């Protein structure tokens, strides 16, 4: 998949979105803000993901004002703290000025007397960022927790707290109790019982429901209409008001006419409001459940850590937010690891199942890395902090999952076009229904009153919510499931295209093999070439600083310490070929077969060396003679083990209808051996990094436009191919540039996660199609039925509430998804 631009991206938490029309209105307003490149608003998560040309101190105000102009609100994030070192009003001004310049800040307040401060922002700020801004002005910032909030990061959940509570609100319960006496007489009528309440009693019961439960829809409708839009709130408000007003009119007309029972529809208005509110309550619970995976990731971060204090010579308990790279920390048995770090002392196991999906504990010893949020096993560890805050692995995972949940799938664009005209079209249909019955219904015994009731049914039957939730609800749940299985998906498009893969191309080293080769031989063409130890030391010196697996193998095999190794100058790297440098005034090369053959330029350049082992990967060490010609000094042989799940991966892909290709820069003999062993028929060896794109183009040539191409790799050299593919998969332990380029990161580094991702993508696509079918079916069948009198307003309201809930319930079924392929 082509690489996206690295434009700054921020996420706003919104309030009040109720349907797809609301989403479109917010997107239009935000898109008009100067510097905004792209906007994606997610109805299910109530978030707006915005890509901008740049972010400065005024960006937040512009964005929140645009949201306000659309008729909605932005959640304000509060960060209270304490500023040390204030002595006068000028200090306060300097501190406030420093904080106000931070991108995202809306308001700053610093109290001189107490030193207390509060920062309000449009998106969450990193505590370290705030502390650094204050420190630059000569003060010290200490974050203080918000009362009732477990951690600074929990504030982002405050917006959805009222909707995601497990118990229904008291107002809804009250409305339900008031509505029951209006409904029960209707239910008794088929039994021949006449329990109809007097008009005054019906009004007394229905009025509080109309005012209290209807207030939410009236506010939403007014806000939307005043900004030139129309949404679900408008439909519900108009429909229930029409039924209530008609009942008032009929009741007033019947006054003074003894024995005349007017036709009242108070129960229709009340029941519609109660049912729709119950639907919204259940919808909110389902939304909260769909976001549970992300919330679980956020809760992995512990609140405190044991940090070594060199002054007191002991470990002190400090907030995790105060940790800095280089700090020495102690992690007890069973404790969560507070930050990404490297083990200095001790041995233990790390349970990373919630982060990577790896079910087995990973052994940790000095020199090994620890991931923040994982659980330490039975041993006591002392470690050095490597990354904290927004740069940590956990923060990156949360950020990617959150971004992916907010992003829109390509299919959503078609739904948005329908949603943009949905409410106006429904209003026109309702008006035509009312007018048609009044003007032409007399022939069938129908009149204006019948037309009004059927128009009300049309208004409350229409449900743009189901259309708006059909795709994002499935995407949100799917991204959470992916995270639980150790998959980091960049965006919804990557997930959609993963389900369409027909060809999956694999790199070999570190992807299908363990990526930990061992040096098993060092062969000389003649004894005159030099000593084994000296040549190995030169090879190790040439590889200093390289992260390539073969370079690590050479350095590990060299008996010479790094300090005693020969000094190398003029070191240069030729991607896919090797390295070259100068040692003691002589040029040396360590590289591939093709590079060495081209350098020596004679057919018998390997004379004196034994035959090659088909299981070994080789590198050739060359030295430049005084006459400028290159001479072969040694051949280094490496052996890497195939991953235990590599064969199962190829078999699983074959079962899914996906062809496997093997593209490697290794010797063709080695690549063919492992390719045949794994059951791969399309094999290309000795492929340079810049030529992998050509190989991918060859693979793509046989695909239709709807069939996609995937590439799986782990190294720096794989990045161009990962970007060239429709869907790039990067191994979690691979190079940073590979992970940044890929669309999907396999956190466990297990190739079997590739078919797992494809299965999940196909299951998600199936849920999206089912959701869209039901959303269109509800409206496509329900609206005509309501217009023709086939649905009463009460039944239409129930169907409308059920449509959103059923779409969300279907999406939540993905949480029970399990891969068919065996996983570790």
Buried (B, 14 or more C-beta within 10 A) or exposed (E): BEBBEEBBBBBBBBBBBBBBBBBBBBBBBBEEBEBBEBBBBBBBBBBBBBBBEEBBEEBBBBBBEBBBBBBBBBBBBBBBBBBEBBEEEEBBEBBBEBBBEBBBBBBBEBEBEEBBBBBBBBBBBBBBEBBEBBEEBEBEBBBBBBEEBEBBBBBBBBBBEEBBEEEBEEBBEBBBEBBBBBBEBBEEEEEEEEEBBEBEEBBBBBBBBBEBBBEBBBBBBBBBBEBEBBBBBBBBBBBBBBBBBBBBEBBEEBEEEEEEEBEBBBBBBBBBBBBBBBBBBBBBBBBBBBBBBBBEBBBBBBBBBBBBEEEEEEBEEBBBBBBEBEBBBBBEEEBBBBBBBBBBEBBBBBBBBBBBBBEEBBEBEEEBBBBBBBBBBEBBBBBBBBBBBBBBBBBBBBBBBBBBBBBBBEBBEEBBEBBBEBBEEBBEBBBBBBBBBBEEBEEEEBEBBBBBBBBBBBBBBBBBBBBBBBBBBBBBBBBBBBBBBBBBBBBBBBBBBBBBBBBBBBBBBBBBBBBEBEBBBBBBBEEEBBEEEEBBBBBBBBBBEBEBBBBBBBBEBBEBEEEEBBEBEEBEBEEBBBBBBBBEEEBBBBBBBBBBBEBBEEEEBBEEBEEBBEBBBBBBBBBBEEEEEBBBBBBBBBBBEBBEBBBBBBBBBBEBEBBBBBBBBBBBBBBBBBBEEBEBEBBBBBBBBEBBBBBBEEBBEEBEEEBBBBBBBBBBBBBBBBBBBBBBBBBBBBBEBBBBBBBBBBBBBBBBBBBBBBBBBBBBBBBBBBBBEBBBEBBEBBBBBBBEBBBBBBBBBBBBBBBBBBBBBBBBEBBEBEBEBEBE
